[in-house]
Amino acid sequence: MNKKRSYNGIFVLIIGLIFLALYIGSQNTDVSNFTRGELVFALTRGDVAAVTIQPFQETPTGEVRILLSNGERRTFYVTDTGDIEQLLRDYGIDAEVLKVPSDSWFLTSILPILLVVVVVVFFFVMMNNQNNAAAGGNRMMSFGKSRAKLAEPGGKISLKDVAGLKEEKEDLEEIVEFLKHPAKFAALGARIPKGILLEGAPGTGKTLLAKAIAGEADVPFFTISGSDFVEMFVGVGASRVRDLFEESKKNAPCIIFIDEIDAVARRRGTGLGGGHDEREQTLNQLLVEMDGFGVNEGIIVLAATNRVDILDPAILRPGRFDRKLSVNRPDVGGREDILKIHARNKPLAEDVDLKQVAQTTAGFTGADLENLLNEAAIAAAMKSRAYVVQEDIHQSFIKIGIGGEKRSRVISEKEKRITAYHEAGHAVLFHELPEVGPVHIISVIPNGLGAAGYTMPLPERDDVHITKSKMEQEIMVGLGGRIAEELVFNDITTGASADIKRVTATARHMVTKFGMSSNIGTINYSNDDHEVFIGRDLATAKSHSDETAAEIDREVKNIITACYERAKVIINHRRDILDKCVDLLMEKERITREEFEALYEPV
């Protein structure tokens, strides 16, 4: 409900109640229930015990109150109280005559002042409402204004707080250097890049880099999200872009940071039935402002996205975004540096090995690593410890990556043994195959994602290029659990469904994307380049025939079958280790790398 209308209604109600009180006060509430003739009759019979006369201000009118002998009271009004007094004297009754009442102090003193106050307050509220309406109109006029926030120079975060992104930091340090010392660049005729696009997976540190630049550069720093430009009203987004650059020109040199720019710079003409008119108008205005006829000297546009594949080509060209920095997932050294930064304010026990944590967290982003240590600190606090131990980090890793362990879940001895053989099959292949890394942890404890157990490897390095032999070995490891079940129980379970899905995707990528099939050849048959654009996908024909698709399916099956047979030979050869591993898992439920490798040592 509108508060202004509510307040107006309250004041109107108050005024109405005051006038109602005045009306009621002006009326006499007593009711005449006697007449002069009845009075004479009562006097004749001697039924009148007492009489009181109340004269009114309008003399000689008044009110006669009669008390009868039986206790009843009667009242009537007369136009001449003197006549009634004479009548009563004739019958020997001395009536009590009261004084003429004076005016009410409330009606004569308080009420006029109260009315004046109410009227003044009412008009004040009405004028205030008009001012608010005018302010609302001003807000409507400012609907097309930019929503960018101006960050104060010298923020809390600097480039020293960013780890694992050495090359990216060096590129951005050039921008800071130009903003601080533009003369030495101008002397050589150098032009600073107008725009820098940070692209990479979520959590890799794109926004953190922007915050660090804001902290390092001693210039105004405008921040805005791509979604802040887009509205349901056509033209508002373009107006906000214009206003943003107008404000930036007043504060040049400065930096504009647009987070999640894909919300406004999506490729034009890709939707069903055409593009989104408002978004395209906003994009067109952004293109013009970044490199059009206008002069934007000293304005650097910094943008971040994790969907560079859907951006419009016009905004990616030099002159708009001159540089494109790929913010990748950190390698093992970068992960260790990131862990050290996030561990600065956390007390760690002596057994915490951040290097080993970095090795076990292959594929983790900076945000993942920060969350890992935060969960470990929470786990330590829940156990009332004053420091974080390695077990806290390990449990947090399982909770984040696999799901919390469900030790209370009741499973039968048979299911537990099936799970043990399944995980032992993976572990044997991890140990035997050289490209996939040693085993780190083997567990048959159910977890939060529904898996009955897990086998965690410990990659010793981050590979830039993945070889065909490594991909084949990854397929073999994925099939190890199903193979162990088949060899031992002469039956199979549904526990390998996730493994089968993963190895099928790997084999299909080998055939369609990486050209690793001799029968198919070095041709890319992958058609997922533009899968985000539904309109384009519907209008685009397949990149290969049905016969080729059937050939791809046969080749995928051949790769998986060949890997299955090779893995089966290895597990058969190491059946003794498989059985020993299962016995140990049934006893301890979770074993480490050292315990597993000890099974290979001769007794």
C-alpha positions in Angstrom: 0.0 0.0 0.0 1.2 3.5 -0.8 2.4 5.1 2.5 1.7 8.7 1.2 -2.0 7.8 0.5 -2.1 6.1 4.0 -0.9 9.3 5.7 -3.4 11.5 3.7 -6.2 9.2 4.7 -5.3 9.4 8.4 -5.4 13.2 8.4 -8.8 13.3 6.6 -10.1 10.8 9.2 -8.9 13.0 12.1 -10.6 16.0 10.7 -13.8 14.1 10.2 -13.7 12.8 13.7 -13.3 16.4 15.1 -16.3 17.7 13.2 -18.3 14.7 14.3 -17.5 15.4 17.9 -18.5 19.0 17.4 -21.8 18.0 16.0 -22.5 15.5 18.7 -21.5 18.1 21.3 -23.9 20.6 19.9 -26.8 18.2 20.2 -28.6 17.5 23.5 -28.5 13.8 24.2 -31.4 13.9 26.7 -34.8 12.9 25.4 -38.1 14.6 26.4 -40.4 12.1 28.0 -42.9 14.3 30.0 -45.3 17.2 29.2 -46.7 20.2 31.1 -50.1 18.5 31.3 -48.6 15.4 32.8 -46.8 17.6 35.3 -50.0 19.3 36.4 -51.7 15.8 36.8 -48.8 14.6 38.9 -48.9 17.7 41.1 -52.6 17.3 41.6 -52.1 13.7 42.8 -49.0 14.7 44.9 -46.7 12.4 43.1 -43.9 15.0 42.5 -41.0 14.6 45.0 -38.5 17.2 43.6 -38.1 19.4 40.6 -34.8 20.8 39.2 -34.9 23.6 36.5 -31.8 24.1 34.3 -32.1 27.4 32.4 -30.4 27.6 29.0 -28.4 30.5 27.7 -31.3 31.3 25.4 -33.3 32.6 28.4 -36.1 32.0 29.4 -35.9 28.5 27.8 -34.7 25.6 29.9 -35.0 22.0 31.0 -37.2 20.7 33.8 -36.1 17.5 35.6 -38.8 15.9 37.7 -38.3 13.2 40.4 -41.5 11.3 41.1 -42.5 9.7 44.4 -41.9 6.2 43.0 -38.3 7.1 42.1 -38.9 7.6 38.3 -37.3 10.6 36.6 -38.9 12.6 33.9 -37.6 15.4 31.7 -39.2 18.0 29.4 -38.2 21.3 27.8 -40.0 24.6 28.3 -39.9 27.9 26.6 -40.5 29.8 29.8 -39.0 28.6 33.0 -40.7 31.4 35.0 -44.1 29.9 34.2 -43.0 26.5 35.6 -41.6 28.1 38.7 -45.0 29.8 39.3 -46.9 26.6 38.7 -44.7 24.7 41.2 -45.1 27.5 43.9 -48.9 27.2 43.4 -48.7 23.6 44.5 -46.3 24.3 47.3 -43.2 22.9 45.7 -40.0 24.9 45.9 -38.0 24.0 42.7 -34.2 24.0 42.5 -33.1 26.5 39.9 -29.6 26.0 38.5 -27.2 28.6 37.1 -27.1 29.3 33.4 -24.2 27.1 32.0 -21.2 28.9 30.6 -19.5 28.0 27.2 -17.3 24.8 27.2 -13.6 25.5 27.6 -12.9 22.8 25.0 -15.1 24.4 22.4 -14.0 28.0 23.2 -10.2 27.5 23.7 -8.8 24.1 22.7 -10.9 23.3 19.6 -10.0 26.4 17.5 -6.2 25.8 18.2 -6.6 22.1 17.4 -8.4 22.9 14.1 -5.6 25.4 13.1 -2.9 22.8 13.9 -4.7 20.1 11.9 -5.2 22.3 8.9 -1.5 23.4 8.9 -0.2 19.8 9.2 -2.6 18.7 6.5 -1.4 21.3 4.0 2.2 20.6 5.0 1.7 16.9 4.2 0.1 17.7 0.9 3.0 20.0 -0.1 5.5 17.3 0.9 3.6 14.8 -1.3 3.9 17.2 -4.2 7.6 17.5 -3.6 8.0 13.7 -3.5 6.0 13.4 -6.7 8.4 15.9 -8.3 11.4 13.9 -7.0 9.8 10.8 -8.4 9.6 12.6 -11.7 13.3 13.4 -11.4 14.0 9.8 -10.7 12.1 8.9 -13.9 14.2 11.5 -15.7 17.4 9.8 -14.3 16.2 6.3 -15.4 18.7 6.4 -18.3 21.6 7.5 -16.1 24.6 5.2 -15.7 24.6 2.9 -12.6 28.4 2.6 -12.6 30.1 2.9 -9.2 33.2 5.0 -8.7 35.8 3.2 -6.7 38.1 5.2 -4.5 41.8 5.2 -5.7 44.1 3.0 -3.7 41.9 0.1 -2.7 42.7 -2.7 -0.3 43.6 -5.2 -3.0 46.8 -4.8 -5.0 48.6 -6.9 -7.6 50.7 -8.4 -4.8 47.5 -10.2 -3.6 47.1 -11.9 -6.9 49.0 -15.2 -7.3 49.3 -17.7 -10.1 48.7 -15.1 -12.9 52.2 -13.9 -13.5 51.9 -13.0 -17.2 48.5 -11.5 -16.8 49.8 -9.3 -14.1 52.6 -8.1 -16.3 50.2 -7.1 -19.0 48.1 -5.1 -16.6 51.1 -3.5 -15.0 51.7 -1.8 -18.3 48.3 -0.2 -18.0 49.1 1.0 -14.5 52.5 2.3 -15.7 50.9 4.2 -18.6 48.3 5.9 -16.3 51.1 6.9 -13.8 53.7 8.0 -16.4 52.0 8.7 -19.8 54.8 11.0 -21.0 57.4 8.3 -21.6 54.9 6.3 -23.8 53.8 9.4 -25.7 57.5 10.3 -26.4 57.8 7.1 -28.5 54.4 7.6 -30.2 52.9 4.6 -28.3 49.1 4.4 -28.0 47.8 2.7 -24.9 45.2 -0.1 -25.6 41.7 1.3 -25.5 40.3 -1.9 -24.1 41.4 -5.1 -22.4 39.3 -8.2 -22.3 39.8 -10.7 -19.5 38.4 -14.1 -20.5 38.6 -17.4 -18.7 36.7 -20.0 -16.7 34.6 -18.9 -13.7 36.7 -18.4 -10.5 40.1 -17.9 -12.2 40.5 -14.4 -10.9 39.2 -12.0 -13.6 37.3 -9.7 -11.2 40.2 -10.0 -8.7 42.6 -8.7 -11.3 40.3 -5.7 -11.9 40.1 -5.0 -8.2 43.9 -5.1 -8.0 44.2 -2.6 -10.9 41.7 -0.4 -9.1 44.0 -0.6 -6.0 47.2 0.0 -8.0 46.2 2.8 -10.4 45.9 6.2 -8.8 43.0 7.2 -11.2 39.2 7.0 -11.0 37.9 3.5 -11.5 34.3 3.0 -12.6 32.7 -0.5 -12.1 29.5 -1.8 -13.6 27.9 -5.1 -14.6 26.8 -5.9 -18.1 23.3 -6.6 -16.9 23.0 -3.1 -15.5 22.7 -1.7 -19.0 19.8 -3.9 -20.2 16.3 -2.9 -19.3 12.8 -3.8 -20.6 12.5 -0.2 -21.9 14.0 0.3 -25.3 16.7 2.9 -25.4 17.5 2.9 -21.7 20.7 0.7 -22.1 22.1 3.0 -24.9 21.4 6.0 -22.7 23.2 4.5 -19.8 26.2 3.7 -22.0 26.3 7.3 -23.2 26.0 8.6 -19.7 28.8 6.3 -18.5 31.3 7.6 -21.1 30.2 11.2 -20.5 31.0 10.8 -16.8 34.2 9.0 -17.6 35.4 11.9 -19.9 35.0 14.3 -17.0 37.3 12.1 -14.9 39.8 11.1 -17.5 42.3 9.5 -17.3 40.2 6.7 -15.8 39.4 3.0 -16.1 35.9 1.5 -16.8 35.4 -2.1 -15.7 32.5 -4.0 -17.2 32.0 -7.3 -15.4 30.1 -10.1 -17.3 30.1 -8.1 -20.5 28.5 -11.0 -22.4 25.2 -9.8 -20.9 25.3 -6.8 -23.2 27.8 -7.7 -26.0 26.3 -11.0 -27.2 26.6 -11.6 -30.9 23.8 -9.8 -32.9 21.2 -11.6 -34.9 21.5 -14.9 -33.2 18.1 -15.4 -31.5 15.0 -17.0 -32.8 13.3 -14.5 -35.1 16.1 -12.0 -34.9 18.0 -10.4 -32.0 16.9 -8.6 -28.9 16.4 -5.0 -30.0 17.2 -3.3 -26.7 20.4 -5.4 -26.2 21.5 -4.7 -29.8 20.9 -0.9 -29.4 23.0 -1.0 -26.2 25.8 -2.9 -28.0 25.8 -0.5 -30.9 26.1 2.4 -28.6 29.0 0.7 -26.8 30.8 0.0 -30.1 30.5 3.7 -31.0 31.7 4.9 -27.7 34.7 2.6 -27.6 35.9 3.5 -31.1 33.7 5.9 -33.0 33.9 9.5 -34.1 34.0 10.6 -30.5 37.3 11.1 -28.7 37.8 9.1 -25.5 41.4 9.9 -24.7 42.6 8.6 -21.4 39.6 6.1 -21.0 40.6 2.4 -20.7 37.8 -0.1 -20.8 38.5 -3.3 -18.9 36.0 -6.1 -19.3 35.6 -9.7 -18.0 33.7 -12.7 -19.4 33.7 -16.5 -19.3 31.8 -16.7 -22.6 34.1 -15.0 -25.1 32.7 -17.4 -27.8 29.4 -15.6 -27.8 30.6 -12.1 -28.0 30.0 -10.0 -31.1 33.1 -9.9 -33.4 32.8 -6.1 -33.8 33.7 -5.6 -30.1 36.7 -7.9 -30.3 38.6 -6.1 -33.0 41.7 -4.0 -32.3 40.7 -0.4 -31.5 38.0 -1.6 -29.1 39.5 -4.5 -27.2 43.1 -4.4 -28.3 44.2 -7.0 -25.9 42.6 -10.3 -24.9 44.1 -11.8 -21.8 43.3 -15.4 -21.2 43.1 -16.0 -17.5 43.6 -19.8 -17.2 43.4 -22.2 -14.4 46.6 -22.1 -12.4 49.2 -24.9 -12.7 50.6 -26.7 -9.7 53.1 -23.9 -8.9 50.3 -21.3 -9.2 48.0 -23.3 -7.0 50.7 -23.5 -4.3 51.2 -19.7 -4.4 47.4 -19.1 -4.3 47.1 -21.5 -1.3 49.9 -19.6 0.5 48.0 -16.3 0.0 44.8 -17.7 1.4 46.6 -19.4 4.3 48.2 -16.1 5.5 45.4 -15.5 8.1 44.8 -19.1 9.0 47.0 -20.9 11.6 48.3 -24.1 10.0 49.6 -27.2 11.8 53.1 -28.6 11.0 51.7 -31.5 9.1 50.0 -29.3 6.5 51.8 -29.7 3.1 50.5 -27.0 0.7 52.6 -28.5 -2.1 50.8 -31.8 -1.8 47.4 -30.0 -1.6 48.4 -28.2 -4.8 49.2 -31.5 -6.5 45.9 -33.1 -5.5 43.8 -30.1 -6.7 44.5 -30.2 -10.4 41.9 -28.2 -12.3 41.0 -26.1 -9.3 40.6 -22.3 -9.8 41.6 -19.6 -7.4 38.1 -19.4 -6.0 38.0 -23.2 -5.5 41.3 -23.1 -3.6 40.0 -20.2 -1.4 36.9 -22.2 -0.7 38.9 -25.3 0.1 40.9 -23.6 2.9 37.9 -21.8 4.2 36.0 -25.1 4.6 39.1 -26.5 6.3 39.1 -23.6 8.7 35.4 -24.1 9.4 36.0 -27.9 10.0 38.8 -27.1 12.5 36.6 -24.5 14.3 33.8 -27.1 14.6 36.3 -29.4 16.3 37.4 -26.6 18.7 41.0 -26.7 17.4 43.2 -23.6 17.3 44.8 -24.5 14.0 44.1 -26.3 10.7 45.5 -29.8 10.2 46.1 -31.7 7.0 43.1 -34.0 7.7 40.8 -30.9 7.7 42.0 -30.0 4.3 41.6 -33.5 3.1 38.0 -33.7 4.4 37.2 -30.4 2.8 38.6 -31.6 -0.5 36.3 -34.6 -0.4 33.3 -32.4 0.7 33.8 -30.0 -2.2 34.9 -32.3 -5.0 33.1 -35.6 -4.2 30.6 -34.8 -1.4 30.8 -35.3 2.3 31.4 -38.8 3.5 28.2 -40.6 4.8 29.7 -42.9 7.4 26.2 -43.4 9.0 24.9 -44.9 5.8 24.2 -48.6 6.3 25.4 -50.9 3.5 25.5 -54.6 3.4 28.8 -56.6 3.5 28.2 -57.8 -0.1 27.7 -54.2 -1.5 30.8 -53.0 0.4 32.9 -55.8 -1.1 31.6 -55.0 -4.6 32.6 -51.4 -4.0 36.0 -52.4 -2.7 36.7 -54.4 -5.9 35.5 -51.6 -8.1 37.7 -49.0 -6.5 40.7 -51.5 -6.3 40.3 -52.0 -10.1 40.7 -48.3 -10.6 43.7 -48.2 -8.2 45.6 -51.0 -9.8 45.4 -49.3 -13.2 46.4 -45.9 -11.7 49.5 -47.6 -10.4 50.4 -49.7 -13.4 49.8 -47.1 -16.2 52.6 -44.5 -16.4 50.6 -41.5 -17.8 47.8 -41.2 -15.3 49.7 -40.7 -12.0 49.9 -42.6 -8.8 47.0 -43.3 -6.3 46.5 -40.8 -3.5 43.4 -42.1 -1.5 41.2 -45.1 -1.9 37.9 -45.2 0.0 34.8 -47.3 0.2 32.9 -44.8 2.4 29.7 -43.5 0.6 29.7 -39.8 -0.2 27.1 -37.1 -0.6 26.9 -37.4 -4.4 25.5 -41.0 -4.2 28.8 -42.8 -5.0 29.6 -45.8 -2.9 33.4 -45.0 -2.9 36.1 -43.1 -4.7 39.7 -43.4 -5.9 41.7 -40.2 -5.9 44.9 -39.9 -8.0 47.8 -37.6 -7.3 49.0 -36.0 -10.6 52.7 -35.2 -10.4 52.5 -32.5 -13.1 50.1 -30.4 -15.2 50.3 -31.4 -18.8 49.9 -28.7 -21.5 49.4 -31.2 -24.2 47.5 -34.5 -23.7 48.8 -37.3 -25.8 46.8 -40.1 -27.4 48.3 -42.7 -25.1 47.3 -40.7 -22.0 43.7 -40.4 -23.2 43.7 -44.1 -23.9 45.1 -44.8 -20.4 42.4 -42.5 -18.8 39.8 -44.7 -20.6 41.4 -47.8 -19.3 41.4 -46.5 -15.7 37.7 -45.5 -16.1 36.9 -49.0 -17.1 38.9 -50.6 -14.3 36.0 -50.8 -11.9 33.7 -52.5 -14.3 36.4 -55.0 -15.3 37.1 -55.9 -11.6 33.4 -56.5 -11.0 33.2 -58.8 -14.0 36.3 -60.8 -13.2 35.5 -61.4 -9.5 31.7 -61.7 -9.4 31.1 -62.8 -13.0 28.5 -60.1 -13.0 28.3 -56.3 -13.4 26.5 -53.5 -11.5 25.2 -50.0 -12.2 28.1 -48.5 -10.2 30.1 -47.9 -13.4 27.5 -45.6 -15.1 29.4 -42.4 -14.4 32.7 -44.0 -15.5 31.1 -45.2 -18.8 29.8 -41.8 -19.5 33.2 -40.2 -18.9 35.1 -42.7 -21.1 32.6 -42.4 -23.9 33.0 -38.6 -24.0 36.8 -39.0 -24.0 36.7 -41.5 -26.9 34.3 -39.3 -28.9 36.5 -36.3 -28.5 39.5 -38.4 -29.7 37.6 -39.2 -32.9 35.6 -36.0 -33.6 37.7 -33.2 -32.2 41.4 -34.3 -31.9 41.7 -36.4 -35.1 43.1 -39.4 -33.2 41.4 -42.1 -35.3 43.1 -43.6 -38.3 39.8 -44.7 -39.9 38.1 -41.3 -39.6 41.1 -39.2 -40.3 42.3 -35.8 -39.1 38.9 -34.1 -39.6 37.0 -32.1 -37.0 33.4 -33.4 -36.9 32.6 -31.7 -33.6 29.5 -29.4 -34.0 29.4 -27.7 -30.6 31.1 -24.4 -31.6 27.8 -22.5 -31.7 25.6 -24.6 -29.5 24.7 -21.6 -27.4 22.9 -19.9 -30.3 19.6 -21.8 -30.7 18.5 -19.9 -33.7 21.8 -20.5 -35.5 21.9 -24.1 -34.5 18.4 -24.8 -35.9 19.3 -23.1 -39.2 22.6 -24.8 -39.6 22.9 -28.1 -41.4 25.0 -31.0 -40.0 28.7 -30.9 -40.7 28.7 -34.6 -41.7 26.5 -37.2 -43.2 24.6 -40.0 -41.5 27.1 -42.5 -42.8 30.0 -40.6 -41.3 28.0 -40.4 -38.0 27.7 -44.2 -38.0 31.4 -44.5 -38.7 32.2 -42.2 -35.8 30.0 -44.4 -33.5 31.8 -47.5 -34.7 35.2 -45.9 -34.1 34.3 -44.8 -30.6 33.2 -48.3 -29.8 36.4 -49.8 -31.2 38.6 -47.5 -29.0 36.7 -48.3 -25.8 36.7 -52.0 -26.6 40.4 -52.1 -27.3 41.1 -50.2 -24.0 38.8 -52.6 -22.1 40.7 -55.6 -23.3 44.1 -54.1 -22.5 42.9 -53.1 -19.0 41.5 -56.5 -18.4 44.9 -58.2 -19.1 46.6 -55.9 -16.6 44.0 -56.5 -13.8 44.1 -60.3 -14.4 47.9 -60.1 -14.1 47.6 -58.2 -10.8 44.8 -60.2 -9.3 46.8 -60.8 -6.2 47.2 -57.1 -5.6 43.5 -56.6 -6.3 42.5 -59.1 -3.6 45.0 -57.7 -1.1 43.7 -54.2 -1.7 40.1 -55.3 -1.1 41.0 -57.0 2.2 42.6 -53.9 3.4 39.7 -51.7 2.3 37.2 -54.0 4.1 39.3 -53.6 7.2 40.1 -49.9 7.2 37.6 -48.4 4.7 40.1 -45.8 3.5 43.8 -46.3 2.6 46.5 -44.0 1.5 49.1 -44.2 -1.3 51.8 -45.6 1.1 49.5 -48.3 2.3 48.5 -49.3 -1.3 52.0 -49.3 -2.6 53.1 -51.5 0.3 50.9 -54.2 -1.2 53.4 -54.5 -4.0 56.3 -55.2 -1.7 57.2 -58.9 -1.3 56.3 -60.4 2.0 
